[in-house]
Amino acid sequence: MRSMAPAGGRGLSLGGGGRGLTNLLRELRGEIKRVVWPTPRQAINMTAVVVAMSAGLGAFLGLVDFGFQELFRLLLQAAGAGGY
């Protein structure tokens, strides 16, 4: 079974009257400093990709929904439930 410890192999303890919380916050700050953050240009590009993909998927699902709506409308008309 895999360990849920951070990359350094140390566990994060919260016991010890608040010292664990202080250590947790200190280690969290150290981990955040090691993160490789994207450049502003990369962040803008990734955001544009997410927005474009979301819009495309929304349009596709809207068309599929419209297609099923029309299909069922035609089926109900053919079955004699024309009041729909």
C-alpha positions as CSV (number, residue, x, y, z in Angstrom):
1,M,0.0,0.0,0.0
2,R,1.3,3.5,-0.9
3,S,2.2,6.0,1.8
4,M,0.4,9.3,1.8
5,A,3.5,11.2,3.1
6,P,4.9,14.2,1.3
7,A,7.7,13.9,-1.3
8,G,10.4,14.3,1.4
9,G,9.0,11.2,3.2
10,R,8.1,13.0,6.4
11,G,4.6,12.6,7.9
12,L,2.7,15.7,9.0
13,S,1.7,15.4,12.6
14,L,-1.0,17.6,14.2
15,G,-0.4,16.3,17.8
16,G,1.6,18.2,20.4
17,G,-0.4,21.1,21.6
18,G,-0.3,23.3,18.5
19,R,3.3,22.6,17.5
20,G,2.1,20.2,14.9
21,L,0.0,22.9,13.3
22,T,2.9,25.3,13.3
23,N,5.1,22.7,11.7
24,L,2.4,21.9,9.2
25,L,2.2,25.5,8.2
26,R,6.0,25.8,8.0
27,E,6.2,22.8,5.8
28,L,3.3,23.9,3.6
29,R,5.1,27.2,3.0
30,G,8.2,25.3,2.0
31,E,6.3,23.1,-0.4
32,I,4.5,26.1,-2.0
33,K,7.9,27.7,-2.7
34,R,9.0,24.5,-4.6
35,V,6.0,24.6,-6.9
36,V,6.9,25.4,-10.5
37,W,4.2,28.0,-11.3
38,P,3.3,28.7,-14.9
39,T,4.3,32.0,-16.5
40,P,1.6,34.5,-17.1
41,R,1.6,33.6,-20.9
42,Q,1.2,29.9,-20.1
43,A,-1.7,30.7,-17.6
44,I,-3.5,32.8,-20.3
45,N,-3.0,30.0,-22.9
46,M,-4.3,27.3,-20.6
47,T,-7.2,29.4,-19.6
48,A,-8.1,30.1,-23.3
49,V,-7.9,26.3,-24.0
50,V,-10.3,25.6,-21.0
51,V,-12.7,28.3,-22.1
52,A,-12.7,27.1,-25.8
53,M,-13.1,23.4,-24.8
54,S,-16.0,24.3,-22.5
55,A,-17.7,26.4,-25.1
56,G,-17.2,23.6,-27.7
57,L,-18.5,20.9,-25.4
58,G,-21.5,23.1,-24.4
59,A,-22.4,23.7,-28.0
60,F,-22.0,20.0,-28.8
61,L,-24.2,18.9,-25.9
62,G,-26.8,21.6,-26.8
63,L,-27.0,20.2,-30.4
64,V,-27.3,16.6,-29.1
65,D,-30.0,17.7,-26.7
66,F,-31.9,19.5,-29.5
67,G,-31.6,16.5,-31.7
68,F,-33.1,14.2,-29.0
69,Q,-35.8,16.7,-28.4
70,E,-36.8,16.8,-32.0
71,L,-36.5,13.0,-32.3
72,F,-38.9,12.5,-29.4
73,R,-41.3,15.2,-30.7
74,L,-41.5,13.4,-34.0
75,L,-42.0,10.0,-32.3
76,L,-44.7,11.4,-30.1
77,Q,-46.5,13.0,-33.1
78,A,-46.3,9.7,-34.9
79,A,-47.7,7.8,-31.9
80,G,-50.7,10.2,-31.8
81,A,-49.7,12.4,-28.9
82,G,-49.8,15.5,-31.1
83,G,-50.6,17.9,-28.2
84,Y,-47.0,17.8,-27.1
